Amino acid sequence: MSEGFLVIDAGSGSVKTFLVSPEGRILRSTESLWNRENWNAEKAKPIILNTIKKLELGTSKIHGVSVTSMREEFVLIDKKGKEVQYNLSPRSLNHGEKILSEYGETMYDSSGHWPVPDWIAGAILPWLNEEHPEKIGTTSSILMISDWVNYILSDESFTDGTSACETALYDIKRNGWNHSLIEDLGLPARIFPEVKNNAQRVGEVSEEIASITGLPSKTPVIMGGADTQCGLLGMGTVLGDVAAVGGTTTPVQLVVDKPVIDIKRRTWSNNHLIENQWIIESNSGYTGRGVRWARENLGLENYNELNREAEATPVGSNGLHSYLGPHLFNAGPPFWEMDKLGDLPIKQGIVGVDKPSRGEQVRSILESNCYAVKANMRQLMEITGKEVSRLMFCGGNTKSSLWMQIQADVLGIPVVVPEVNDGTAMGTAILASIGSGYYSSIDEAVSEMVRLREPVMPNQSNVKAYKNHYRAWIETLKSLAQG
């Protein structure tokens, strides 16, 4: 009989479930695809429950279940737990722009996030309240996606700081809702759920959910957190570490001992899972998009072949530069349509070589991803005044040893990768292990569950070459933005 912790990861492109052992090994996992662009609760709920069912838990002993998720999306539920549905429109966008103009800087300085129109709750809720008051009137709670999955499991509605700060209606310094701002916006305080600590027990699996999924009823439901912060925990990051969580996008986060708000308001600031720690975040953009494009459009059979082609190509890709989504993060307005949340508005493309080879294209894509991580890491260092001596890295990108070597060579510092590359799942399991009482502290759980590979050390001859290639990539980026 296996034992462990059930993890549910409701991500951008799919929902994944994991059975993680107390020793920090993924025993089983399942995945069901969905699309973030047309995501809704009615369609998502059966997908989530079926994905748990596909784990075939049987007689497995589950000490606790914990949830992590994509961060910005939210669900409004009524008193019966049904989603309160609405459609965004030009009017919602216009109203969001008004909120951004009047309250944007106040929201950013409190929550570390801009109220991006038609995306962030701080811009959408005031529009609903003014133009569709019946929607707000029937709303009993606003839940971030991980909160909503907890509600499905246990019928309990709570939130945590790492997720709630994404609404732009939060005070990260106090780790609580900004009720003064909420009152100024005319929003009802009753819809904002109680904030629980990460790793705190918030309920138990209901009999109804148990009968559908095979998950034992009364299994403790433990407060998880935002996916990137869980990823950092799953790598065993400590205060002062900078870490990247690679996937569709690659957030780059620095762990700090006090809230740091960028005076230029370019980055995000977040609560961390660990008490008295915060995160300042930059984001490298759509790093996974170009790699997926290369795999699907360049006649490559698999990612191993992609890596072989890239490895056979010289450092710098013979002068080819790729711009398929990676960028230097700027979270503030204006929100460029061509490259959302990027610092410069450029069209996607690959430039610098006529009729580039397949290997040149593939390697240039990997290199551009690594350049973007460097640019965003340097931005965090500039804002905080901190130097870093290593980069922690988890996620799908770390499956490629070449990618990690390029990253180390571009940065000129070691890159440290956990044995279990899905650091987000491991970090969420760590929270479940503490909330269920299996381990007594984060330090104990990390010690027992997280193992790191040997650091990927930079090749010094490549480090020197990449300094010039990185500079050329940045200058080309600026030239493209000027037209």
PyMOL commands that set and color helices and strands:
alter all, ss='L'
color gray80, all
select helices_A, chain A and resi 36-38+41-53+90-111+121-131+133-138+145-154+161-167+179-184+189-191+207-213+227-234+287-297+303-311+317-319+358-384+396-399+401-411+423-435+442-449+460-481
alter helices_A, ss='H'
color red, helices_A
select strands_A, chain A and resi 3-10+14-20+26-33+61-69+74-77+141-144+170-171+176-177+201-204+220-226+242-246+251-256+268-271+278-283+321-323+349-351+391-395+415-416
alter strands_A, ss='S'
color yellow, strands_A
deselect
rebuild
show_as cartoon
